[in-house]
């Protein structure tokens, strides 16, 4: 008699068609759920990156705006500083000119005395050397003498102390310089004091009459011929 080996008569359970389909479907469902879970995570990352980029662009615009404002402030400060320097330099030059003009104005009577002494031949010896040194120093400081006989009278630089008529002038003319004028650059510190002469009243009328007579003679000449 043979002995039966236990377990050989038992057959393994084979899943039926429905069970096999269910088992195969379970992994696919798991994979689809994973994809669904992964998709929202990717969208969230993209949105976060876009938000960061937008924030960085906004910060960049703010930085550019601030830089433009600071640059404009710097340019304005530089312009104000340049204007301040020019104004200070202009004021410094004006103060210097005023001081020099005040000093030379005080020296004008002495220069007048030197001029009169020269006209009378009294500028001799050591006095002549001192006088010429003083005139040279005044010229170096910018002092210029003006006023000559025969030049047209200009009320902006001449002061008429005497008036007369003369037949040999065609306009108001300085016929004598009583006291020379002085200027520093374009600034007159003392006008020239002069005697002026005007054309003789009615002196031009005879000249016109003579011209008219000559014209009439020239006109009558061909008729007589």
C-alpha positions as CSV (number, residue, x, y, z in Angstrom):
1,X,0.0,0.0,0.0
2,X,1.3,3.4,-0.9
3,X,1.2,6.4,1.4
4,X,-0.4,9.6,0.1
5,X,1.8,12.6,0.3
6,X,-0.1,15.3,2.0
7,X,-0.7,18.5,0.2
8,X,-0.5,17.2,-3.4
9,X,-4.2,16.8,-3.8
10,X,-4.7,20.5,-2.9
11,X,-4.8,22.7,-5.9
12,X,-3.7,26.4,-5.7
13,X,-6.4,28.9,-6.1
14,X,-6.2,30.6,-9.5
15,X,-7.9,34.0,-9.6
16,X,-10.8,34.2,-11.9
17,X,-11.1,36.7,-14.7
18,X,-12.8,39.4,-12.6
19,X,-10.3,39.1,-9.9
20,X,-7.4,39.3,-12.3
21,X,-8.8,42.4,-13.9
22,X,-9.2,44.0,-10.4
23,X,-5.7,43.2,-9.5
24,X,-4.3,44.6,-12.7
25,X,-6.4,47.8,-12.3
26,X,-5.2,48.5,-8.8
27,X,-1.6,49.4,-9.9
28,X,-2.9,51.6,-12.8
29,X,-5.1,53.5,-10.4
30,X,-2.2,54.0,-8.0
31,X,-0.1,55.3,-10.9
32,X,-2.9,57.8,-12.0
33,X,-3.3,59.0,-8.4
34,X,0.4,59.6,-8.2
35,X,0.3,61.6,-11.5
36,X,-2.7,63.6,-10.2
37,X,-0.8,64.4,-7.0
38,X,2.4,65.3,-8.9
39,X,0.6,67.7,-11.3
40,X,-0.6,70.1,-8.7
41,X,2.8,70.2,-7.1
42,X,4.4,71.2,-10.5
43,X,1.9,74.0,-11.0
44,X,2.5,75.3,-7.5
45,X,6.3,75.4,-8.1
46,X,5.8,77.3,-11.4
47,X,3.5,79.8,-9.7
48,X,5.9,80.3,-6.9
49,X,8.8,80.9,-9.4
50,X,6.6,83.4,-11.3
51,X,5.8,85.2,-8.1
52,X,9.4,85.5,-7.2
53,X,10.3,86.8,-10.6
54,X,7.6,89.4,-10.4
55,X,8.8,90.5,-7.0
56,X,12.4,90.8,-8.3
57,X,11.2,92.9,-11.3
58,X,9.3,95.2,-9.0
59,X,12.4,95.6,-6.7
60,X,14.5,96.3,-9.8
61,X,12.1,99.0,-11.0
62,X,12.2,100.6,-7.5
63,X,16.0,100.5,-7.5
64,X,16.0,102.1,-11.0
65,X,13.6,104.8,-9.8
66,X,15.7,105.5,-6.7
67,X,18.8,105.6,-8.8
68,X,17.3,108.2,-11.2
69,X,16.1,110.3,-8.3
70,X,19.6,110.2,-6.6
71,X,21.2,111.0,-10.0
72,X,18.9,114.0,-10.5
73,X,19.7,115.2,-7.0
74,X,23.4,114.9,-7.6
75,X,23.2,116.8,-10.9
76,X,21.1,119.6,-9.2
77,X,23.7,119.9,-6.4
78,X,26.5,120.1,-8.9
79,X,24.7,122.8,-10.8
80,X,24.1,124.7,-7.6
81,X,27.7,124.4,-6.6
82,X,29.0,125.6,-10.0
83,X,26.6,128.6,-9.8
84,X,27.8,129.3,-6.2
85,X,31.5,129.2,-7.4
86,X,30.8,131.6,-10.3
87,X,28.9,133.9,-8.0
88,X,31.7,133.9,-5.4
89,X,34.3,134.6,-8.1
90,X,32.2,137.4,-9.6
91,X,31.7,139.0,-6.2
92,X,35.4,138.6,-5.5
93,X,36.4,140.4,-8.7
94,X,33.8,143.1,-8.0
95,X,35.1,143.7,-4.5
96,X,38.7,143.9,-5.9
97,X,37.7,146.4,-8.6
98,X,35.9,148.6,-6.0
99,X,38.9,148.5,-3.7
100,X,41.3,149.4,-6.5
101,X,38.9,152.1,-7.8
102,X,38.7,153.7,-4.3
103,X,42.5,153.7,-3.9
104,X,43.1,155.2,-7.4
105,X,40.4,157.8,-6.9
106,X,42.3,159.1,-3.9
107,X,45.4,159.3,-6.1
108,X,43.8,161.4,-8.8
109,X,44.5,164.8,-7.3
110,X,48.2,163.8,-7.0
111,X,48.2,162.6,-10.7
112,X,46.6,166.0,-11.6
113,X,49.4,167.8,-9.9
114,X,52.0,165.7,-11.7
115,X,50.3,166.5,-15.0
116,X,50.3,170.3,-14.3
117,X,53.9,170.2,-13.2
118,X,54.8,168.4,-16.5
119,X,53.0,171.0,-18.6
120,X,54.9,173.8,-16.9
121,X,58.2,172.1,-17.2
122,X,58.6,171.7,-13.4
123,X,58.8,167.9,-13.4
124,X,62.6,167.6,-12.9
125,X,65.1,165.7,-10.9
126,X,64.1,163.2,-8.2
127,X,60.5,164.5,-8.3
128,X,60.3,163.4,-11.9
129,X,61.5,159.9,-11.1
130,X,59.0,159.5,-8.2
131,X,56.1,160.9,-10.4
132,X,56.8,158.5,-13.2
133,X,57.0,155.5,-10.8
134,X,53.6,156.5,-9.3
135,X,52.1,156.8,-12.8
136,X,53.6,153.4,-13.8
137,X,52.2,151.7,-10.6
138,X,48.7,153.2,-11.3
139,X,48.8,152.0,-14.9
140,X,49.7,148.5,-13.7
141,X,46.6,148.6,-11.5
142,X,44.5,149.2,-14.6
143,X,44.2,153.0,-14.5
144,X,43.8,154.6,-18.0
145,X,43.7,158.3,-18.8
146,X,41.4,159.6,-21.6
147,X,40.4,162.9,-23.1
148,X,41.9,164.6,-26.1
149,X,41.4,167.9,-27.9
150,X,39.4,167.6,-31.1
151,X,37.4,164.5,-30.2
152,X,33.6,164.6,-30.3
153,X,31.8,165.5,-27.1
154,X,30.3,162.4,-25.4
155,X,28.2,163.2,-22.3
156,X,28.8,159.7,-20.9
157,X,32.6,160.3,-20.5
158,X,32.9,164.1,-20.8
159,X,31.8,166.8,-18.4
160,X,31.5,170.2,-20.2
161,X,32.7,173.1,-18.0
162,X,32.9,175.7,-20.7
163,X,30.9,176.3,-23.9
164,X,31.4,178.3,-27.0
165,X,30.8,178.5,-30.8
166,X,33.4,177.9,-33.5
167,X,33.1,178.2,-37.3
168,X,35.6,175.4,-37.9
169,X,33.6,172.5,-36.2
170,X,30.8,170.5,-37.6
171,X,29.6,169.0,-34.3
172,X,30.0,169.6,-30.6
173,X,33.7,169.1,-30.1
174,X,36.1,169.1,-27.1
175,X,38.4,172.0,-27.8
176,X,40.3,172.0,-24.5
177,X,40.9,169.3,-21.8
178,X,40.7,171.1,-18.5
179,X,41.1,167.9,-16.5
180,X,41.8,164.4,-17.9
181,X,39.4,161.6,-17.3
182,X,40.3,158.2,-15.9
183,X,38.8,154.7,-16.2
184,X,39.5,151.2,-15.0
185,X,38.6,148.8,-17.8
186,X,35.1,149.8,-18.9
187,X,34.4,151.6,-15.6
188,X,34.8,155.4,-15.6
189,X,36.0,156.6,-12.3
190,X,36.1,160.3,-13.3
191,X,34.8,161.9,-16.5
192,X,37.1,164.2,-18.5
193,X,36.3,167.9,-17.8
194,X,36.4,169.8,-21.0
195,X,35.6,173.0,-22.9
196,X,33.3,172.4,-25.8
197,X,32.5,174.3,-29.0
198,X,29.5,174.0,-31.2
199,X,29.1,175.0,-34.9
200,X,28.4,178.7,-35.4
201,X,24.6,179.3,-35.6
202,X,23.6,179.9,-39.3
203,X,27.0,178.9,-40.6
204,X,25.5,176.1,-42.7
205,X,22.9,178.3,-44.4
206,X,25.3,180.3,-46.6
207,X,26.9,177.1,-47.8
208,X,23.5,175.8,-48.9
209,X,22.8,179.1,-50.7
210,X,26.1,178.9,-52.5
211,X,25.4,175.4,-53.6
212,X,22.0,176.4,-54.8
213,X,23.5,179.3,-56.8
214,X,26.0,177.0,-58.4
215,X,23.3,174.6,-59.4
216,X,21.2,177.4,-60.9
217,X,24.3,178.6,-62.8
218,X,24.9,175.2,-64.2
219,X,21.3,174.9,-65.2
220,X,21.1,178.3,-66.9
221,X,24.3,177.7,-68.9
222,X,23.0,175.4,-71.6
223,X,19.9,177.5,-72.1
224,X,22.0,180.6,-72.9
225,X,24.0,178.6,-75.3
